[in-house]
Amino acid sequence: SNIFNIYQENIKLREEIILLSEGLRNYRSIYEENLQLKNLLTLPVQKQTKLLFANIIIREPSQWHKWLIINKGQNEGIKKDMPVIAVMENNRICIIGKTVEIYDTTSKIALITNSLFAVPVQLISSQTDCLLEGTDSQYLKLTHVPQSAQLNIGDEIITGPLSSVFSKDIPVGKIMEINKTPYGDYSEILVLPYMQRQRIHTVALIIPKEETK
């Protein structure tokens, strides 16, 4: 009988451990989401723009590097081709993507890793203008790089002044891989975007003040 009682107690203890572990995971998820929201609230905003915060409600595994859906839409003043950003752990912002389909209460965001996405950027070390393209994977591809440009692993990429969607100097990511041809030309340059380095639950849309409600 003692052995049976101990066995029953072990079962109850295991059930309690499972419940406590699940509660801890939920707490950590809520804590991370609140921390991101607090960081977003401290972001500097340009005088003619306003930040609109939104939560990610859908991100399908099969389309992980292409799209996501947020819980704000036309009713909140969102329009097509509005820039979407997030906050990194060091409180710096980074690019997520842009709005492509707008509904009454939701919006579809094309991620910068989407192969249909391209944005003019600069190398922060030399202010060289290039183009960054999505690859439907965790990496971006740096193209239109001048042959004379000197690149190094770890070089930071920021948005350039030629973008029609994003303002300049927004962090995008860092160079992770550089491949060259036998003739010394750049054949492939891969960039890991900052958005890939963290879990993102909340994003911010940059909206012109005259278009907000």
C-alpha positions as CSV (number, residue, x, y, z in Angstrom):
1,S,0.0,0.0,0.0
2,N,2.9,2.4,0.8
3,I,4.4,1.7,-2.7
4,F,1.0,2.4,-4.3
5,N,0.6,5.6,-2.4
6,I,4.1,6.8,-3.4
7,Y,3.3,5.9,-7.0
8,Q,0.1,8.0,-6.9
9,E,1.9,10.9,-5.3
10,N,4.6,10.8,-8.1
11,I,1.9,10.9,-10.7
12,K,0.3,14.0,-9.1
13,L,3.7,15.7,-8.7
14,R,4.5,15.1,-12.4
15,E,1.1,16.6,-13.4
16,E,1.9,19.6,-11.2
17,I,5.3,20.0,-12.8
18,I,3.8,19.9,-16.3
19,L,1.3,22.6,-15.3
20,L,4.0,24.8,-13.7
21,S,6.2,24.4,-16.8
22,E,3.3,25.4,-19.1
23,G,2.6,28.4,-16.9
24,L,6.2,29.5,-17.0
25,R,6.3,29.3,-20.8
26,N,3.2,31.4,-21.0
27,Y,4.7,33.9,-18.5
28,R,7.9,34.2,-20.5
29,S,5.9,34.7,-23.8
30,I,3.8,37.5,-22.2
31,Y,6.9,39.1,-20.7
32,E,8.7,39.2,-24.0
33,E,5.7,40.7,-25.7
34,N,5.3,43.4,-23.1
35,L,9.0,44.2,-23.3
36,Q,8.8,44.6,-27.1
37,L,5.8,46.9,-26.7
38,K,7.6,49.1,-24.1
39,N,10.5,49.4,-26.4
40,L,8.3,50.4,-29.3
41,L,6.8,53.1,-27.2
42,T,10.2,54.7,-26.7
43,L,11.0,54.9,-30.4
44,P,11.8,58.4,-31.8
45,V,9.1,59.4,-34.4
46,Q,9.6,61.8,-37.2
47,K,7.5,65.0,-36.9
48,Q,5.3,64.2,-39.9
49,T,4.7,60.5,-39.0
50,K,3.0,58.5,-36.4
51,L,3.6,54.9,-35.1
52,L,0.7,52.5,-35.1
53,F,1.3,49.4,-33.1
54,A,-0.1,46.0,-34.2
55,N,0.1,42.4,-33.2
56,I,1.0,39.5,-35.5
57,I,-2.0,37.2,-35.6
58,I,-1.1,34.8,-38.5
59,R,2.3,33.5,-39.7
60,E,2.0,30.3,-41.6
61,P,5.1,27.9,-41.4
62,S,5.0,27.3,-45.1
63,Q,5.1,31.0,-45.8
64,W,7.3,31.9,-42.9
65,H,9.8,34.0,-44.9
66,K,7.1,35.6,-47.2
67,W,4.1,37.0,-45.4
68,L,2.4,37.6,-42.1
69,I,-1.0,39.1,-41.0
70,I,-1.5,41.8,-38.4
71,N,-4.6,42.8,-36.5
72,K,-4.9,46.4,-37.8
73,G,-6.3,47.5,-41.2
74,Q,-8.1,50.2,-43.2
75,N,-10.2,51.2,-40.2
76,E,-7.0,52.4,-38.4
77,G,-5.7,54.3,-41.5
78,I,-3.4,51.7,-42.9
79,K,-2.7,51.8,-46.7
80,K,-0.6,49.9,-49.1
81,D,3.2,50.2,-49.2
82,M,3.5,51.5,-45.6
83,P,6.8,50.6,-43.9
84,V,6.7,48.1,-41.0
85,I,9.4,47.9,-38.3
86,A,10.2,46.2,-35.1
87,V,12.5,46.7,-32.1
88,M,15.6,44.8,-31.5
89,E,16.9,43.8,-28.0
90,N,19.2,46.8,-27.9
91,N,16.2,49.1,-28.5
92,R,17.2,49.9,-32.1
93,I,14.6,49.5,-34.8
94,C,14.9,47.1,-37.8
95,I,12.9,46.6,-41.0
96,I,10.2,43.9,-41.1
97,G,8.6,44.6,-44.4
98,K,5.7,46.7,-46.0
99,T,1.9,46.5,-46.3
100,V,0.7,44.8,-49.5
101,E,-3.0,43.9,-48.9
102,I,-5.3,46.0,-46.6
103,Y,-8.6,44.8,-45.2
104,D,-11.0,46.5,-42.7
105,T,-9.4,45.1,-39.6
106,T,-6.3,43.2,-40.8
107,S,-3.4,43.7,-43.1
108,K,-1.0,41.5,-45.0
109,I,2.7,42.3,-44.7
110,A,5.3,41.3,-47.2
111,L,8.5,40.5,-45.3
112,I,11.9,41.7,-46.5
113,T,12.9,38.0,-46.9
114,N,10.1,37.6,-49.5
115,S,11.7,37.0,-53.0
116,L,9.3,39.7,-54.4
117,F,10.8,42.2,-52.0
118,A,13.7,44.5,-52.8
119,V,14.9,47.7,-51.1
120,P,17.7,50.2,-51.9
121,V,20.4,50.0,-49.1
122,Q,23.8,51.3,-48.1
123,L,26.9,49.8,-46.6
124,I,27.2,51.8,-43.3
125,S,31.0,51.6,-43.5
126,S,31.4,53.2,-46.9
127,Q,27.9,54.6,-47.8
128,T,28.0,52.5,-51.0
129,D,24.5,52.2,-52.6
130,C,23.3,48.7,-53.3
131,L,20.1,46.7,-53.6
132,L,18.9,44.1,-51.1
133,E,16.6,41.3,-52.3
134,G,14.6,38.6,-50.5
135,T,15.3,34.9,-51.2
136,D,12.3,33.2,-49.5
137,S,14.7,32.0,-46.8
138,Q,16.3,33.5,-43.7
139,Y,18.9,35.4,-45.8
140,L,18.8,38.4,-48.0
141,K,20.9,38.8,-51.2
142,L,23.0,41.9,-51.7
143,T,23.1,42.9,-55.4
144,H,24.3,45.8,-57.7
145,V,27.4,46.1,-55.6
146,P,30.2,48.2,-57.3
147,Q,33.2,46.1,-58.2
148,S,35.4,48.6,-56.2
149,A,33.4,48.1,-53.0
150,Q,35.3,46.6,-50.1
151,L,33.1,44.2,-48.1
152,N,33.7,42.3,-44.9
153,I,31.8,39.8,-42.9
154,G,29.8,41.6,-40.2
155,D,29.4,44.9,-42.2
156,E,26.1,46.5,-41.3
157,I,23.5,47.3,-43.9
158,I,21.0,50.2,-43.6
159,T,18.3,51.6,-45.8
160,G,19.5,54.1,-48.4
161,P,18.2,57.4,-49.5
162,L,16.9,56.0,-52.8
163,S,14.0,53.9,-51.2
164,S,10.5,55.1,-51.9
165,V,9.0,53.2,-48.9
166,F,11.6,53.5,-46.1
167,S,13.4,56.5,-44.7
168,K,17.2,56.3,-44.8
169,D,19.4,54.9,-42.1
170,I,17.1,52.2,-40.7
171,P,19.1,49.1,-39.7
172,V,18.4,46.0,-41.9
173,G,21.1,43.4,-41.1
174,K,24.7,42.3,-41.4
175,I,26.7,40.5,-44.1
176,M,27.2,36.9,-43.2
177,E,28.7,35.3,-46.3
178,I,30.8,36.6,-49.2
179,N,31.5,34.5,-52.3
180,K,33.7,35.6,-55.2
181,T,34.3,34.3,-58.7
182,P,37.8,33.2,-59.8
183,Y,38.2,36.7,-61.3
184,G,37.7,38.4,-58.0
185,D,34.1,39.6,-58.7
186,Y,31.4,39.2,-56.1
187,S,29.2,36.3,-57.1
188,E,26.9,36.1,-54.0
189,I,26.7,38.2,-50.8
190,L,24.3,37.0,-48.1
191,V,22.9,39.2,-45.4
192,L,21.1,38.0,-42.2
193,P,18.4,40.5,-41.4
194,Y,18.0,41.6,-37.8
195,M,14.4,40.4,-37.7
196,Q,15.7,36.8,-37.9
197,R,17.5,37.1,-34.6
198,Q,14.6,37.5,-32.3
199,R,11.0,36.5,-31.7
200,I,8.6,39.2,-32.9
201,H,5.1,39.5,-31.6
202,T,4.4,43.2,-32.0
203,V,5.3,45.5,-34.9
204,A,4.9,49.2,-35.7
205,L,3.7,50.8,-38.9
206,I,5.0,54.3,-39.8
207,I,2.0,56.3,-41.0
208,P,1.9,59.9,-42.1
209,K,0.0,62.0,-39.6
210,E,-2.5,63.3,-42.1
211,E,-3.5,59.7,-42.9
212,T,-4.1,58.6,-39.4
213,K,-7.5,58.3,-37.7
